[in-house]
Amino acid sequence: MRKYMVWVTIALSFLLSACGECIQPDNEMPRSFFLENATTRDRMEKLLYVTLHEDGTARLGIPPISSHAWLYPVYYTFADDELLIHYEKGSPIARFGVADNDTLVFIESFAALFADTGARYIFTPQWVAFDGSSISVYADNIPGMEVIKVIGGDVTEWSVTDKAEISKFAEWAGKLVLRSVTFEEGQYPGENDGDIGYLLYTSFGGSLFEFGVYGGDIHYVHIGNGWYQVQNPSNLPLIEA
């Protein structure tokens, strides 16, 4: 089933790793700026976000159509009302205007970022955090959710806009008891017919996590590039539309 998940995620421009670096412990507060009013096609073809970390490093939401192999870390500095993205020795990558504390405006790039001149990137408060054992979902910062359900080759997608339902999901996620697990190559959850997986995202494109029931009755979460077995399994509390 994994191949179907990857295909669906790319097709809808929701990669499993989309903004995975934005998922931080509660004591780390990166500032993420997402492309304003991004459409599904924009998420596939345009620079989706810019994330600025407290240590001076940056991450860029390069679209899945890009074939460019990015070398990290990259850094950021502010100068003359501009945000400059660059490598450590100063090689420039991109320039953004700082319209205000919550808005960046793309000016130009010196690499293939797939951003339009004048495109606005809006500060988005942290929506999820993970400390290695528990998940915190900040429902007040999530205007809506996108859910992709995959069973074998069958794919269902729906949106969640009810704030009470999002709050219930956040409460459920916060109660999950997780234990880190590792797998051999080719043995990852979701590769067998009959497995059920859910890819969970915010409406603005930020990744939440993957949740699934694999191997019949074993529940797993994939978050922050790691796999975790759920020790107190229960059903995903989102109503399929």
N, C-alpha and C positions, 0 to 999 in steps of 0.2 A: 504493500500500500504506500510505502514511502515515495515511490516514483510518482504516484498520483498526487500526493501532497505537494511535491516539488513542482510538478507541472501546473497544478492549480494556483499555487502561490505565485509563480512567475507570470502566469496568464493574467492574474488579477493584480499584479505588481505588489503583492504582499509577500515578501520573502520572510522565511522563518527567522532570518537574522536581521530583519529590518529594524534598525535602531536598537539592536541588542545591547550596544554599548551605553544606551540611555538607561538601562536597567541597573540601578546603583543601590548600594546600601543606604539606609536612611540618613547616615551621617555624611554622605557625599551628595552634593547638590549641583550637578552639571546644569547648564542652561541650554535648552534645546529650542531651536527656532525651525518651525515647519513651514513649507511652502504654503502661502495663503490660498485658500479655496482650491486646493489640489483636487483634480478629478482622478478617476481611476486610470485614465490614460496618462495623466501627468505623473502619477506615481510609478508608472512603467518607464517613462521616457525622460523625466526631468530630475534634477537634483532635488531630493525630497526634504532634507533637513541639514542643519549645521548644529553640531553639539560642541559646546565649549566647557572643558573640564577645569577644575580649580587648579590643577597642576600646570596649566598653560598649554595643554595639548587639545587638539580638536579632532572631531570625526565628521565625515561628510557622507551624506546619504546618496551615494552615487547610484544611478538607476541600473536595473539589471541588464539593460541593453548594452551597457558599457563593457568593452573588452579590455579596458586598461587595468593593469595590475598595480594597485596603489601600494605604496610603501609607507607604513606607519612606524614611528609617530610623525605627525605633522603638528605645527604649533600655530598659535595666534597671538597677535599683538594689536593694540589700538593706537592709532596715530591720526591726528587731524580729522576727527569725526569719521574715521574709516576703520573697518576691521580688516586686518591683513592675515591671510592664511599662507603659511610658508613652511619650508623645511628648516631644520635647526640652524643651518649655516646661511639662512636668509634667502634661499632660492624661492621666488614667489610662486604661489599657486593661484590665488584669487584675491579680489578686492570686493568688499561690501561697504556701502555707505551705512552709517548708523543714523537712522531717521529719528529714533528715540530709544529709550531703554529697552523697549519691547519689540523693536522693528529693525530688521536689516534689509537693505536693498542691494541686490546684486549689481555690480558694476562691470567687472570683467574677470576673465580667468586666463591662465597661461597653461592650462591643461584641459582635457575634455571633461568638463563638469556637467554639461547638458543643462545649463541654467540660462534663462533669458535675461537680457539686460533690462533692468527695472523690476524684475521679479521680487516680490516682497516675502520675507521670511519672518514669521510672527512667533514671539516667545510663547512656549507652551509649558505650563507648570508641570512638575514631575507627576506622572500618572501611575507609576509602579516602581517598587523597590524590592530588592531581594538580598537577604543577608547570608545566603548559603544554606538556610534551613527553613525559612518562612517567607511568605510573600505578603507584601503590603500593596493593596490597590487603592488609589486615592480617587474614589468615585466622584467627588466634587470636581475633579479636573478632567473628567471624561465626558464629553458631550454626547457620545454615542459609541457603539461597538459594532464590529463586523465579525461574524462567525462563519467559518468554513468547516463543514462536517464532511468527513470522508469515510466511506465504508467500502473497501475494495475499490472498484472503479466508479462507484456512485458518489457524486459530489453535490452537496446542498449548501447554499450560501444564504444568509439572512442578516438583517440589521437589527440592532437593539437600541431603541431611543428612550424607552421608559426609564426615568431616573430611579424609580423604586426597584426595578429589576436589576439595574446596574449596581445599586447599593447592596442588594441581596447577593449578587455575584461577588462583590468586594468582600463582604462578610464571610462568604463561603471560602474564598481563596485564602483569606487570612487564617482560617482554621485548619488548613491542610498541614498535615505533619509529613515532612519529606525526609527521605534518606537517600544520599547520593549513591548512584550505581554506575558501573562501567560495563561496556559491552564489547565483544569482539567484532571486528569488521564483518559486516553482512548480517549481524545478529541484532541490529537495532530494532526497538519497538516500531510497529507499524509496517513491517515488511511482509506480513502474512495476510492472506485473504480472511475476511471476517473481523479483522481488527477495526476499531472505531477511533478515529482521531478528530480533534477539534483544534483549529488554528484560530487564535483569539487576538484581535487587533482593536485599536481605537479607530474612531471614524476619521481622524486626521492622519492615520497611517502608522502610529506608534505601535510597536510590538508589545503584547502582554505575555503570553506564553502558549505552548501547545499542551493540551491535556488529552489523554486517551485511555481507552480500555483495550489492553493488548493481551494476547495469549489466553483469551477467554474471560478472565476476571482480574487481571493484574492492572492496576491503575498507575500511570506514569505522568510526570510533568517534565517538559523540556523547556528550560529557561536559562538565560545567560550562558548559552553554549554547553550546558550540562544536563544530564538526565537524573531524575529523582523518582524513586518509587514512593507512592502515596501510602502511608501507614494507616490512615483512617479513611478509606475510600468512600465516596458518595457520588451521586450523580451531579453532573453540571447543572446548575440552577438557572438555565436560560431557556426560554420558551421558543421552540422552533416555529418560525413564522411561515 
